[in-house]
Amino acid sequence: MLRQPRAVWAVAFACVIAFMGIGLVDPILKSIAAQLDATPSDVSLMFTSYMAIMGIAMLVTGVVSSRIGPKRTLIGGLVLIIVFAALAGSSNSVGAIVGFRAGWGLGNALFVATALATIVMSASGSTAQAIILFEAALGIGIASGPLVGGVLGEHSWRAPFFGVSCLMIIALVATAFFLPTTPPSGRKTSLADPFRALKHKALLLIALTAIFYNIGFFTILAAGPFALPDAGIIQIGWVYFGWGLLVAFVSVVVAPIVQRLVGTVPAILGTLVLFCADLAVMAVFADHPTVVTIGIVVSGAFIGSNNTLITEAVMGAAPVERPVASAAYSFVRFCGGAIGPYVALKLFEHGGQVHVHAPFWFGAAAVGLGILVLAAGARTVAGRTAHDPAGSEPETEAVLAGDAA
């Protein structure tokens, strides 16, 4: 599996850096708020703009890639990340950073939605081995992002942004030189295809469940640092490094075992119940930093498991091509990632006072709603997930990348 062409390693390295962007800003949220005279909800918009544009862009990634080819799509996404990450680091206001994070989200959407298919297409060995390589890159990026953000953020809150930009330049050069030209192939998709896919009830139910789950997910990312008032940048970086390690390990190793033992839908419901309970415990004991720290790290297990399990469910939820199902699902669920951080931190600062318990109660309630939605449609979803979508191929499972982003 490790004897791969240089093109595969070039794209895998770029994946690591791209996935760093998920947790990179966590350690520096409080520093940005303090130095740019912003409120917690102001800085939360860095997640909102990023996720909102990611969701919208997921509707067009298939359209773009099917017309200009994967390599050009990858390079276009990398260029956008380089430019907007550097601009964010050069900004002097939270509003500017929020705007540039939106551009960063567009670049990330173009890149990650194409990266897995490119690795599978270029790799030697089986498709399963190529997907393991992709998931390994995903895990390394998710785990290392907060730590890199913490280490660089100790010097300046700007440093993590510039660091990503510089690393992406290396990834861009490697991809341009080592990845062969990849002309467009397959059917050209349209903007209407994802919306047609959502007419299938099972896919819609999973996407709606994922909205509420993502509210809880991004409540952990956005509200966690502010619930640790005495923790410095590097300490927060280590906390989310532990979180990222669990996300990666459980998603790759544990979740497939649980899925085989109990089935996809029961495993998702069980994971959501545990995640909801974790958020509720954090809400009750939000005044105790040790409990919050443990809760953040442990949530990585539930998030990693749920990402993998919902990916499997989406793949068979509708009789459409997998890139189309991915685009439809990602568009809907990223609404949760866009809404969650802002509402959570608005509750945190409501009335000019600090309400440290409120964000976690909000996240727990949202995940609880997701449980009710999926439980109500469990039979429908289970009936579809036993079937493979018509006309799809394993190498098009770009939804994995969407879950990571």
Secondary structure, 3 states (H helix, E strand, C coil): CCCCCHHHHHHHHHHHHHHHCCCCCHHHHHHHHHHCCCCHHHHHHHHHHHHHHHHHHHHHHHHHHHHHCHHHHHHHHHHHHHHHHHHHHCCCCHHHHHHHHHHHHHHHHHHHHHHHHHHHHHCCCCHHHHHHHHHHHHHHHHHHHHHHHHHHHCCCCCHHHHHHHHHHHHHHHHHHHHCCCCCCCCCCCCCHHHHHHCCCHHHHHHHHHHHHHHHHHHHHHHHCHHHCCCCCHHHHHHHHHHHHHHHHHHHHHHHHHHHHHHCHHHHHHHHHHHHHHHHHHHHHCCCCHHHHHHHHHHHHHHHHHHHHHHHHHHHCCCCCCHHHHHHHHHHHHHHHHHHHHHHHHHHHCHHHCCCCCHHHHHHHHHHHHHHHHHHHCHHHHHHHHCCCCCCCCHHHCCHHHHHHC
